[in-house]
């Protein structure tokens, strides 16, 4: 009986320490929370342009 309790405790610990951060990271990725920052960086990069060297 105690082996079953230890197994359940280990599985809950794995869920808490490994699965929950992975779910949070994938949620942030799929909800596109970083999209405004990516767009702002892309816009700044496009506005900055390239320097052309003149001969």
C-alpha positions in Angstrom: 0.0 0.0 0.0 2.8 2.4 0.8 4.4 1.7 -2.6 1.2 2.9 -4.3 1.2 6.1 -2.2 4.9 6.7 -3.1 4.1 6.1 -6.8 1.2 8.6 -6.7 3.4 11.2 -4.9 6.1 10.8 -7.4 3.7 11.2 -10.3 2.2 14.3 -8.8 5.7 15.7 -8.3 6.6 15.1 -11.9 3.4 16.7 -13.0 4.1 19.7 -10.8 7.7 20.2 -11.7 7.8 19.2 -15.3 4.4 19.3 -16.9 3.0 22.6 -15.5 5.9 24.8 -16.7 5.7 23.1 -20.1 2.0 23.8 -20.3 2.5 27.5 -19.3 5.2 28.0 -21.9 3.1 26.4 -24.6 0.1 28.5 -23.5 2.2 31.7 -23.9 3.4 30.6 -27.3 0.0 29.7 -28.7 -1.7 32.8 -27.3 1.0 34.9 -29.1 1.6 37.1 -26.1 5.0 38.1 -27.5 3.6 39.1 -30.9 3.4 42.9 -30.2 7.1 42.8 -29.1 8.1 40.8 -32.2 6.2 43.3 -34.4 7.8 46.3 -32.7 11.2 44.8 -33.2 10.5 44.0 -36.8 9.2 47.5 -37.4 12.3 49.1 -35.8 14.6 46.8 -37.9 12.8 47.9 -41.1 12.9 51.6 -40.2 16.5 51.4 -39.3 17.4 50.3 -42.9 20.8 49.5 -44.1 23.8 51.7 -44.5 25.1 51.8 -48.0 28.8 52.2 -48.5 29.5 54.8 -51.2 32.6 54.4 -53.3 
